[in-house]
Structure formats: C-alpha cells, structure tokens
C-alpha cells in the first residue's frame, strides 16, 4: 500500500426511542403517530427533524454527491434500515430497553433487571415503508446496495454494547445477519459500535456502571474505565465480525488516527481508526491538515458522520466541500477513497503476502 487509504462511512439509523425516556418524549411520539394517521403526513417527529426522516433525506443528499464525484462509502445500518415492512411484528426478537441510558447523578446509570417502561422500538408502527418511510428504510438500502455502496452492521437495536447483556447481544447480531440475508444483503464482517460503546465507566464509590463520559477525565479519582468483556468480543467474532470501528477506548492520544489497522485485542479481531466531522461547524482547515498528514504517513482510517448530519443546506455544502477535497487528492494519486470492505480485503491480502 503506497498511498493513504481513506473511507467515508455513516451510522445509518432509523426511528427509535431517544436517549431520554421521559413523558414529553412519549407524548411527542404518540402525537406524531396521531398527526400522521389523520393528516397523512409521513414525516417523523421523534427528534428535531426525526431520526429516520432526516436520515432518509440526508442519504439522498449523500447519494447525489457520491454520484457526482464517483465514490462509494460504507453504511453501518441498524436493523430497520434493512427491512421494508414489519406487518407481522416478527422482524426482531430483542425488544431492547434503554434503562442504562437514564441520566442520574451526573453520569449514566445501569440497573440490571430494572428496565424502563418503554423499549427502544415501543412505537414501531408495524407497517411498511410506504406508510412509514422513516421507520423502514429497506427500499433505500436496496438502492444503495445496487449503486455499489457497502452495507455493514451497527447492531439491530442500537444498544450500548459494553453494557448490553451477552444473550441480548448474541440474539441482536444473529437477527441482523439473518435479516440481511433474508433481504438480499451480504453478511456483515465490519461493525461500528453504537455510542462509541466499546468500553464503559464504573463509579469507584457507588459501584454503578454506565456509558463512557468525559466526566471520567474531570473526576479520575471517582471513575475508572473498563474494557469490553471477552464474552462480548467472542459474540462479535462468532457473528462473523472481523473489523471494528467507533471504539472510544482507542482514542488514547492525538496520534491515534494515524496508527493504521491494528489488532483490537488478543482475539485477533481488527480495529480501524476513525474521526467524526460535524458538518454544521465543519473546520475545513483542520480537515485539510489531517489529510496532508495522512498522505505523508500513508495512513489508513475512516471519516464518519450520520446521514442526518447532511440534511440542511449548510451541512450539504460542507459535506460536498469535504468530498471534493478528497477527490482532488485521489485524482493526484495521493490517496485512495474506498469502502471499508475493500480496505479490509486489501489489508488481509497484504498480511498474507507478508506471511508468505
């Protein structure tokens, strides 16, 4: 590999329960369903623009830009992205709950066995993409596949993996792979952690565990960081996962992005560094410096976002600015823009050649 390898990927998600399971959220969602029913409005009001609705529109914006510059990306899909309907109410087995996502005492708490009243998919309309295009995005995902885009796994139900029960994770990943096969997608070999959740925190005083937060840096004497368990890693491997990303445990120093593909742990699973760019406050000069350094080092990494972050006019313009710069460097022969699937295959080929 004599040039930098850079991929663009997206955490591609549909409508689901928000992080904050309060009465206002519940009423907002129920009001949206009522409005849609009587006014035949197909928009999703589950968040500012609607997670599923804005991801669908953002994806269309990205497709246009990718076509214009003749590049492809990797799309880390949750389960409802892969399906066009759930009229039979049997497209998934884990009705994942989010009790450990409730904020308490300045950090995120988990109470095992004490779930919230509302699972993540509590307002699944059990219909199809014609009536609820923000819940079921299988029609769009099929088009992405036909355009040559790489569809990979972001779990079915978007749990915080390091805190999720082993059996739930096993079923969740099985459902993702089975759903992919049943709907004409390839089996996933690459995985992005929801919430960057490959590690978690524990309060040394109370013993309570929760999502990784910057509070660990502010109060190092109170919080400790704990890695993903070996059981979780075994589940990922048994599901066919070879490469992982969105790993907050790997953001250890300012040079993490340029260290290339590494072994995630002793299990042999691989990790690729990634960096997120906010398309609202896109720092073009910082971006160019990172790409210049990547070229000097022949780096291998992933640039990521959410499709709903390419929704507003400003976001669309900034995303195209980023893509245009990458394409210009690719045309000069300085970098290769490709999918994570292609990067993984190139890495495996190079590793096999070095062994021989």
C-alpha positions as a Markdown table, in Angstrom:
| # | Residue | x | y | z |
|---|---|---|---|---|
| 1 | Unk | 0.0 | 0.0 | 0.0 |
| 2 | Unk | 1.8 | 3.1 | -1.2 |
| 3 | Unk | -0.8 | 5.7 | -0.7 |
| 4 | Unk | -3.2 | 6.7 | 2.1 |
| 5 | Unk | -6.4 | 4.7 | 2.2 |
| 6 | Unk | -9.4 | 6.6 | 3.4 |
| 7 | Unk | -13.1 | 5.6 | 3.7 |
| 8 | Unk | -16.2 | 7.6 | 4.3 |
| 9 | Unk | -18.8 | 5.9 | 6.5 |
| 10 | Unk | -22.1 | 6.6 | 8.1 |
| 11 | Unk | -24.0 | 5.3 | 11.1 |
| 12 | Unk | -27.3 | 4.8 | 9.3 |
| 13 | Unk | -30.2 | 4.6 | 11.7 |
| 14 | Unk | -34.0 | 4.7 | 11.6 |
| 15 | Unk | -36.5 | 6.0 | 14.1 |
| 16 | Unk | -36.3 | 4.5 | 17.6 |
| 17 | Unk | -36.6 | 5.6 | 21.2 |
| 18 | Unk | -34.5 | 8.6 | 22.1 |
| 19 | Unk | -31.9 | 8.5 | 24.9 |
| 20 | Unk | -34.2 | 10.3 | 27.3 |
| 21 | Unk | -37.2 | 8.2 | 28.1 |
| 22 | Unk | -39.4 | 10.9 | 29.6 |
| 23 | Unk | -43.1 | 11.7 | 29.4 |
| 24 | Unk | -42.5 | 14.5 | 26.9 |
| 25 | Unk | -40.7 | 12.2 | 24.5 |
| 26 | Unk | -43.5 | 9.6 | 24.8 |
| 27 | Unk | -46.2 | 12.2 | 24.1 |
| 28 | Unk | -44.3 | 13.7 | 21.2 |
| 29 | Unk | -44.0 | 10.3 | 19.6 |
| 30 | Unk | -47.7 | 9.5 | 20.1 |
| 31 | Unk | -48.7 | 12.9 | 18.8 |
| 32 | Unk | -46.7 | 12.3 | 15.7 |
| 33 | Unk | -48.4 | 9.0 | 15.1 |
| 34 | Unk | -51.8 | 10.7 | 15.6 |
| 35 | Unk | -50.9 | 13.5 | 13.2 |
| 36 | Unk | -49.6 | 11.1 | 10.6 |
| 37 | Unk | -52.7 | 9.0 | 10.8 |
| 38 | Unk | -55.2 | 11.8 | 10.2 |
| 39 | Unk | -53.3 | 14.2 | 8.1 |
| 40 | Unk | -51.4 | 11.6 | 6.2 |
| 41 | Unk | -48.1 | 13.3 | 7.0 |
| 42 | Unk | -45.3 | 10.9 | 6.6 |
| 43 | Unk | -42.7 | 12.9 | 8.5 |
| 44 | Unk | -41.1 | 11.6 | 11.7 |
| 45 | Unk | -41.2 | 13.9 | 14.7 |
| 46 | Unk | -39.3 | 11.7 | 17.1 |
| 47 | Unk | -36.4 | 14.3 | 17.4 |
| 48 | Unk | -35.6 | 17.7 | 15.9 |
| 49 | Unk | -36.2 | 16.6 | 12.4 |
| 50 | Unk | -37.0 | 13.0 | 13.1 |
| 51 | Unk | -34.1 | 10.5 | 13.2 |
| 52 | Unk | -35.5 | 8.3 | 10.4 |
| 53 | Unk | -36.9 | 11.1 | 8.3 |
| 54 | Unk | -33.7 | 13.1 | 8.3 |
| 55 | Unk | -31.5 | 10.1 | 7.8 |
| 56 | Unk | -33.6 | 9.2 | 4.7 |
| 57 | Unk | -33.3 | 12.7 | 3.3 |
| 58 | Unk | -29.6 | 13.0 | 4.2 |
| 59 | Unk | -28.9 | 9.8 | 2.5 |
| 60 | Unk | -30.5 | 11.1 | -0.7 |
| 61 | Unk | -28.2 | 14.2 | -0.5 |
| 62 | Unk | -25.2 | 12.0 | 0.0 |
| 63 | Unk | -26.1 | 9.7 | -2.9 |
| 64 | Unk | -26.2 | 12.8 | -5.2 |
| 65 | Unk | -22.7 | 14.0 | -4.1 |
| 66 | Unk | -21.2 | 10.5 | -4.3 |
| 67 | Unk | -22.5 | 10.1 | -7.8 |
| 68 | Unk | -21.1 | 13.5 | -8.8 |
| 69 | Unk | -17.6 | 12.6 | -7.6 |
| 70 | Unk | -17.8 | 8.8 | -8.4 |
| 71 | Unk | -17.0 | 7.5 | -5.0 |
| 72 | Unk | -18.6 | 5.0 | -2.6 |
| 73 | Unk | -18.9 | 4.7 | 1.1 |
| 74 | Unk | -19.7 | 2.3 | 3.9 |
| 75 | Unk | -23.1 | 2.4 | 5.6 |
| 76 | Unk | -23.4 | 0.9 | 9.1 |
| 77 | Unk | -27.1 | 0.1 | 9.3 |
| 78 | Unk | -29.4 | -0.7 | 12.2 |
| 79 | Unk | -32.0 | -3.4 | 11.7 |
| 80 | Unk | -34.9 | -1.4 | 10.5 |
| 81 | Unk | -32.7 | 0.0 | 7.7 |
| 82 | Unk | -32.7 | -3.4 | 6.1 |
| 83 | Unk | -36.4 | -4.1 | 6.1 |
| 84 | Unk | -39.3 | -2.7 | 4.1 |
| 85 | Unk | -42.0 | -3.7 | 6.5 |
| 86 | Unk | -42.8 | -5.3 | 9.9 |
| 87 | Unk | -46.5 | -6.0 | 9.5 |
| 88 | Unk | -46.1 | -9.5 | 11.1 |
| 89 | Unk | -44.4 | -8.0 | 14.1 |
| 90 | Unk | -41.7 | -10.6 | 14.0 |
| 91 | Unk | -38.7 | -9.0 | 12.3 |
| 92 | Unk | -36.6 | -8.9 | 15.5 |
| 93 | Unk | -36.5 | -10.8 | 18.8 |
| 94 | Unk | -34.8 | -8.4 | 21.2 |
| 95 | Unk | -37.1 | -5.5 | 22.3 |
| 96 | Unk | -34.0 | -3.7 | 23.6 |
| 97 | Unk | -34.6 | -1.4 | 26.6 |
| 98 | Unk | -32.6 | 1.7 | 27.4 |
| 99 | Unk | -32.7 | 1.8 | 31.2 |
| 100 | Unk | -29.0 | 2.3 | 31.4 |
| 101 | Unk | -29.3 | 5.4 | 29.3 |
| 102 | Unk | -31.1 | 7.4 | 32.0 |
| 103 | Unk | -29.1 | 10.2 | 33.5 |
| 104 | Unk | -28.6 | 10.3 | 37.2 |
| 105 | Unk | -26.1 | 12.0 | 39.5 |
| 106 | Unk | -24.1 | 13.4 | 36.6 |
| 107 | Unk | -23.3 | 10.0 | 34.9 |
| 108 | Unk | -25.2 | 7.3 | 33.1 |
| 109 | Unk | -26.5 | 4.5 | 35.3 |
| 110 | Unk | -27.4 | 0.9 | 34.7 |
| 111 | Unk | -29.7 | -1.1 | 36.9 |
| 112 | Unk | -29.6 | -4.7 | 35.6 |
| 113 | Unk | -33.1 | -6.3 | 35.7 |
| 114 | Unk | -34.8 | -3.0 | 36.2 |
| 115 | Unk | -35.8 | -1.9 | 32.7 |
| 116 | Unk | -37.6 | 1.2 | 31.5 |
| 117 | Unk | -41.3 | 1.0 | 30.7 |
| 118 | Unk | -40.6 | 1.7 | 27.0 |
| 119 | Unk | -38.3 | -0.5 | 24.9 |
| 120 | Unk | -36.4 | 1.1 | 22.0 |
| 121 | Unk | -39.0 | 0.0 | 19.4 |
| 122 | Unk | -42.0 | 0.7 | 21.6 |
| 123 | Unk | -43.6 | 2.9 | 18.8 |
| 124 | Unk | -42.8 | 0.6 | 15.8 |
| 125 | Unk | -45.9 | 1.2 | 13.7 |
| 126 | Unk | -45.8 | -2.4 | 12.5 |
| 127 | Unk | -46.5 | -1.3 | 8.9 |
| 128 | Unk | -44.3 | -0.8 | 5.8 |
| 129 | Unk | -42.1 | 1.9 | 4.2 |
| 130 | Unk | -45.0 | 3.2 | 2.0 |
| 131 | Unk | -46.8 | 4.4 | 5.1 |
| 132 | Unk | -43.9 | 5.0 | 7.4 |
| 133 | Unk | -40.8 | 5.7 | 5.3 |
| 134 | Unk | -38.9 | 6.9 | 8.3 |
| 135 | Unk | -39.2 | 3.6 | 10.2 |
| 136 | Unk | -38.5 | 1.1 | 7.4 |
| 137 | Unk | -35.7 | 2.2 | 5.0 |
| 138 | Unk | -35.2 | -1.1 | 3.2 |
| 139 | Unk | -36.2 | 0.4 | -0.1 |
| 140 | Unk | -33.4 | 3.0 | 0.2 |
| 141 | Unk | -30.9 | 0.5 | 1.5 |
| 142 | Unk | -31.5 | -1.8 | -1.6 |
| 143 | Unk | -30.8 | 1.2 | -3.8 |
| 144 | Unk | -27.6 | 1.9 | -2.0 |
| 145 | Unk | -26.5 | -1.7 | -2.5 |
| 146 | Unk | -27.4 | -1.6 | -6.2 |
| 147 | Unk | -25.3 | 1.6 | -6.5 |
| 148 | Unk | -22.2 | -0.3 | -5.1 |
| 149 | Unk | -22.4 | 1.0 | -1.6 |
| 150 | Unk | -21.1 | -1.2 | 1.3 |
| 151 | Unk | -23.7 | -2.1 | 3.9 |
| 152 | Unk | -22.3 | -3.2 | 7.3 |
| 153 | Unk | -23.6 | -3.8 | 10.8 |
| 154 | Unk | -24.4 | -1.2 | 13.5 |
| 155 | Unk | -26.4 | -3.8 | 15.6 |
| 156 | Unk | -30.1 | -4.3 | 15.1 |
| 157 | Unk | -31.4 | -2.3 | 18.1 |
| 158 | Unk | -28.5 | 0.2 | 18.7 |
| 159 | Unk | -27.6 | -0.9 | 22.3 |
| 160 | Unk | -24.6 | 0.4 | 24.3 |
| 161 | Unk | -22.6 | -2.8 | 23.6 |
| 162 | Unk | -20.2 | -2.8 | 26.5 |
| 163 | Unk | -23.2 | -2.7 | 28.9 |
| 164 | Unk | -25.5 | -4.9 | 27.0 |
| 165 | Unk | -26.3 | -8.4 | 28.2 |
| 166 | Unk | -24.4 | -11.2 | 26.4 |
| 167 | Unk | -27.5 | -13.1 | 25.4 |
| 168 | Unk | -29.2 | -9.9 | 24.1 |
| 169 | Unk | -26.1 | -9.1 | 22.0 |
| 170 | Unk | -25.9 | -12.6 | 20.6 |
| 171 | Unk | -29.6 | -12.5 | 19.5 |
| 172 | Unk | -29.3 | -8.9 | 18.2 |
| 173 | Unk | -26.4 | -9.8 | 15.9 |
| 174 | Unk | -28.0 | -13.0 | 14.8 |
| 175 | Unk | -31.1 | -11.1 | 13.9 |
| 176 | Unk | -29.0 | -8.5 | 11.9 |
| 177 | Unk | -27.2 | -11.2 | 9.9 |
| 178 | Unk | -30.4 | -13.2 | 9.3 |
| 179 | Unk | -32.3 | -10.1 | 8.3 |
| 180 | Unk | -29.5 | -9.1 | 5.9 |
| 181 | Unk | -29.5 | -12.5 | 4.2 |
| 182 | Unk | -33.3 | -12.6 | 4.0 |
| 183 | Unk | -33.4 | -9.2 | 2.4 |
| 184 | Unk | -30.6 | -9.7 | -0.2 |
| 185 | Unk | -27.7 | -8.0 | 1.7 |
| 186 | Unk | -24.3 | -9.6 | 2.3 |
| 187 | Unk | -23.3 | -10.9 | 5.7 |
| 188 | Unk | -21.5 | -8.2 | 7.7 |
| 189 | Unk | -17.9 | -8.6 | 8.5 |
| 190 | Unk | -17.4 | -5.0 | 9.8 |
| 191 | Unk | -19.0 | -3.5 | 12.9 |
| 192 | Unk | -19.3 | 0.0 | 14.3 |
| 193 | Unk | -20.1 | 0.4 | 18.0 |
| 194 | Unk | -23.2 | 2.5 | 18.8 |
| 195 | Unk | -22.4 | 5.4 | 21.1 |
| 196 | Unk | -18.7 | 4.5 | 20.6 |
| 197 | Unk | -19.5 | 2.0 | 23.3 |
| 198 | Unk | -16.7 | -0.5 | 23.4 |
| 199 | Unk | -15.8 | 0.4 | 27.0 |
| 200 | Unk | -17.7 | 1.7 | 30.0 |
| 201 | Unk | -17.2 | 3.5 | 33.3 |
| 202 | Unk | -17.6 | 2.4 | 36.9 |
| 203 | Unk | -18.0 | 4.7 | 39.9 |
| 204 | Unk | -15.5 | 3.5 | 42.4 |
| 205 | Unk | -17.6 | 4.8 | 45.3 |
| 206 | Unk | -21.1 | 3.6 | 44.4 |
| 207 | Unk | -20.1 | 0.7 | 42.1 |
| 208 | Unk | -22.6 | 1.8 | 39.5 |
| 209 | Unk | -21.6 | 1.4 | 35.8 |
| 210 | Unk | -22.5 | 3.4 | 32.8 |
| 211 | Unk | -21.6 | 4.9 | 29.4 |
| 212 | Unk | -18.2 | 6.4 | 28.9 |
| 213 | Unk | -18.3 | 10.1 | 29.5 |
| 214 | Unk | -15.9 | 13.0 | 29.8 |
| 215 | Unk | -16.7 | 13.0 | 33.5 |
| 216 | Unk | -14.0 | 10.3 | 33.8 |
| 217 | Unk | -11.4 | 12.9 | 32.9 |
| 218 | Unk | -12.8 | 15.5 | 35.2 |
| 219 | Unk | -13.1 | 13.1 | 38.2 |
| 220 | Unk | -10.4 | 10.4 | 37.6 |
| 221 | Unk | -10.4 | 9.6 | 41.3 |
| 222 | Unk | -14.1 | 8.6 | 41.1 |
| 223 | Unk | -14.4 | 6.9 | 37.7 |
| 224 | Unk | -12.5 | 4.0 | 36.2 |
| 225 | Unk | -12.7 | 2.9 | 32.6 |
| 226 | Unk | -13.4 | -0.8 | 32.0 |
| 227 | Unk | -12.8 | -2.5 | 28.6 |
| 228 | Unk | -15.2 | -4.6 | 26.6 |
| 229 | Unk | -15.5 | -8.0 | 28.1 |
| 230 | Unk | -14.0 | -11.1 | 26.4 |
| 231 | Unk | -17.5 | -12.5 | 26.2 |
| 232 | Unk | -18.7 | -9.6 | 24.2 |
| 233 | Unk | -15.7 | -9.9 | 21.8 |
| 234 | Unk | -16.4 | -13.6 | 21.4 |
| 235 | Unk | -20.0 | -12.8 | 20.4 |
| 236 | Unk | -18.8 | -10.3 | 17.8 |
| 237 | Unk | -16.4 | -12.8 | 16.4 |
| 238 | Unk | -18.9 | -15.7 | 16.3 |
| 239 | Unk | -21.3 | -13.4 | 14.4 |
| 240 | Unk | -18.6 | -13.1 | 11.7 |
| 241 | Unk | -17.2 | -9.7 | 12.6 |
| 242 | Unk | -13.5 | -9.2 | 11.6 |
| 243 | Unk | -13.1 | -5.4 | 11.8 |
| 244 | Unk | -14.5 | -2.9 | 14.3 |
| 245 | Unk | -14.6 | 0.9 | 14.5 |
| 246 | Unk | -16.1 | 3.7 | 16.6 |
| 247 | Unk | -14.1 | 2.5 | 19.6 |
| 248 | Unk | -13.7 | 5.2 | 22.2 |
| 249 | Unk | -11.2 | 3.0 | 24.1 |
| 250 | Unk | -8.7 | 3.6 | 21.2 |
| 251 | Unk | -8.8 | 7.4 | 21.4 |
| 252 | Unk | -5.8 | 7.4 | 23.6 |
| 253 | Unk | -3.6 | 10.1 | 22.2 |
| 254 | Unk | -3.6 | 12.7 | 19.4 |
| 255 | Unk | -1.8 | 10.4 | 17.0 |
| 256 | Unk | -4.4 | 7.6 | 17.3 |
| 257 | Unk | -5.8 | 8.4 | 13.8 |
| 258 | Unk | -2.5 | 7.6 | 12.0 |
| 259 | Unk | -1.7 | 4.2 | 13.6 |
| 260 | Unk | -3.4 | 2.2 | 10.9 |
| 261 | Unk | -5.3 | -1.0 | 11.2 |
| 262 | Unk | -4.4 | -2.8 | 14.5 |
| 263 | Unk | -5.3 | -5.8 | 16.5 |
| 264 | Unk | -8.2 | -4.8 | 18.7 |
| 265 | Unk | -7.2 | -7.4 | 21.3 |
| 266 | Unk | -5.5 | -10.8 | 21.6 |
| 267 | Unk | -8.5 | -12.4 | 19.9 |
| 268 | Unk | -7.3 | -11.4 | 16.5 |
| 269 | Unk | -10.2 | -9.0 | 15.7 |
| 270 | Unk | -9.1 | -5.9 | 13.9 |
| 271 | Unk | -9.7 | -2.2 | 14.6 |
| 272 | Unk | -9.5 | 0.8 | 12.2 |
| 273 | Unk | -9.2 | 4.4 | 13.5 |
| 274 | Unk | -11.9 | 6.8 | 12.7 |
| 275 | Unk | -12.7 | 10.5 | 13.1 |
| 276 | Unk | -16.1 | 12.3 | 13.1 |
| 277 | Unk | -16.6 | 15.7 | 11.3 |
| 278 | Unk | -19.5 | 17.9 | 12.3 |
| 279 | Unk | -21.0 | 19.2 | 9.1 |
| 280 | Unk | -22.6 | 22.2 | 10.9 |
| 281 | Unk | -19.3 | 23.6 | 12.2 |
| 282 | Unk | -17.0 | 22.0 | 9.6 |
| 283 | Unk | -13.4 | 23.1 | 10.1 |
| 284 | Unk | -12.1 | 22.9 | 6.6 |
| 285 | Unk | -8.5 | 23.9 | 7.5 |
| 286 | Unk | -8.3 | 21.3 | 10.2 |
| 287 | Unk | -9.6 | 18.7 | 7.8 |
| 288 | Unk | -7.0 | 19.6 | 5.2 |
| 289 | Unk | -4.2 | 19.3 | 7.7 |
| 290 | Unk | -5.4 | 15.9 | 8.7 |
| 291 | Unk | -5.5 | 14.7 | 5.1 |
| 292 | Unk | -2.0 | 16.2 | 4.4 |
| 293 | Unk | -0.6 | 14.2 | 7.4 |
| 294 | Unk | -2.4 | 11.1 | 6.2 |
| 295 | Unk | -0.7 | 11.5 | 2.8 |
| 296 | Unk | 2.7 | 11.9 | 4.4 |
| 297 | Unk | 2.2 | 8.8 | 6.5 |
| 298 | Unk | 0.3 | 6.6 | 4.0 |
| 299 | Unk | -2.4 | 6.4 | 6.7 |
| 300 | Unk | -5.4 | 4.1 | 6.8 |
| 301 | Unk | -8.5 | 5.5 | 8.5 |
| 302 | Unk | -12.2 | 6.2 | 8.3 |
| 303 | Unk | -14.1 | 9.5 | 8.2 |
| 304 | Unk | -17.6 | 9.2 | 9.6 |
| 305 | Unk | -20.9 | 11.0 | 10.1 |
| 306 | Unk | -24.6 | 10.4 | 10.3 |
| 307 | Unk | -26.7 | 10.9 | 7.1 |
| 308 | Unk | -29.0 | 13.2 | 9.1 |
| 309 | Unk | -25.9 | 15.5 | 9.5 |
| 310 | Unk | -26.1 | 16.1 | 5.7 |
| 311 | Unk | -29.6 | 17.5 | 6.0 |
| 312 | Unk | -29.5 | 21.3 | 6.0 |
| 313 | Unk | -28.1 | 23.4 | 3.1 |
| 314 | Unk | -25.1 | 24.4 | 5.2 |
| 315 | Unk | -24.4 | 20.7 | 6.0 |
| 316 | Unk | -24.8 | 19.6 | 2.4 |
| 317 | Unk | -22.4 | 22.3 | 1.2 |
| 318 | Unk | -19.8 | 21.4 | 3.8 |
| 319 | Unk | -20.1 | 17.7 | 3.0 |
| 320 | Unk | -19.5 | 18.3 | -0.6 |
| 321 | Unk | -16.5 | 20.5 | 0.2 |
| 322 | Unk | -15.0 | 17.6 | 2.1 |
| 323 | Unk | -15.7 | 15.1 | -0.6 |
| 324 | Unk | -14.4 | 17.4 | -3.3 |
| 325 | Unk | -11.1 | 17.8 | -1.5 |
| 326 | Unk | -10.7 | 14.1 | -1.0 |
| 327 | Unk | -11.5 | 13.5 | -4.7 |
| 328 | Unk | -8.9 | 16.1 | -5.8 |
| 329 | Unk | -6.2 | 14.3 | -3.7 |
| 330 | Unk | -7.3 | 11.0 | -5.1 |
| 331 | Unk | -7.0 | 12.3 | -8.7 |
| 332 | Unk | -3.5 | 13.4 | -7.8 |
| 333 | Unk | -2.7 | 9.9 | -6.8 |
| 334 | Unk | -2.1 | 10.8 | -3.1 |
| 335 | Unk | -5.0 | 8.8 | -1.6 |
| 336 | Unk | -7.5 | 6.1 | -2.4 |
| 337 | Unk | -11.1 | 6.7 | -1.4 |
| 338 | Unk | -12.7 | 3.3 | -1.0 |
| 339 | Unk | -15.1 | 1.3 | 1.2 |
| 340 | Unk | -14.2 | -0.3 | 4.5 |
| 341 | Unk | -14.9 | -3.7 | 2.9 |
| 342 | Unk | -12.3 | -3.0 | 0.3 |
| 343 | Unk | -9.8 | -1.7 | 2.9 |
| 344 | Unk | -10.3 | -4.9 | 4.9 |
| 345 | Unk | -9.7 | -7.1 | 1.9 |
| 346 | Unk | -6.6 | -5.2 | 0.9 |
| 347 | Unk | -5.2 | -5.4 | 4.4 |
| 348 | Unk | -5.8 | -9.2 | 4.5 |
| 349 | Unk | -4.1 | -9.7 | 1.1 |
| 350 | Unk | -1.1 | -7.7 | 2.2 |
| 351 | Unk | -0.9 | -9.6 | 5.5 |
| 352 | Unk | -1.0 | -12.9 | 3.7 |
| 353 | Unk | 1.7 | -11.8 | 1.3 |
| 354 | Unk | 4.0 | -10.7 | 4.2 |
| 355 | Unk | 3.5 | -14.1 | 5.8 |
| 356 | Unk | 4.5 | -15.9 | 2.6 |
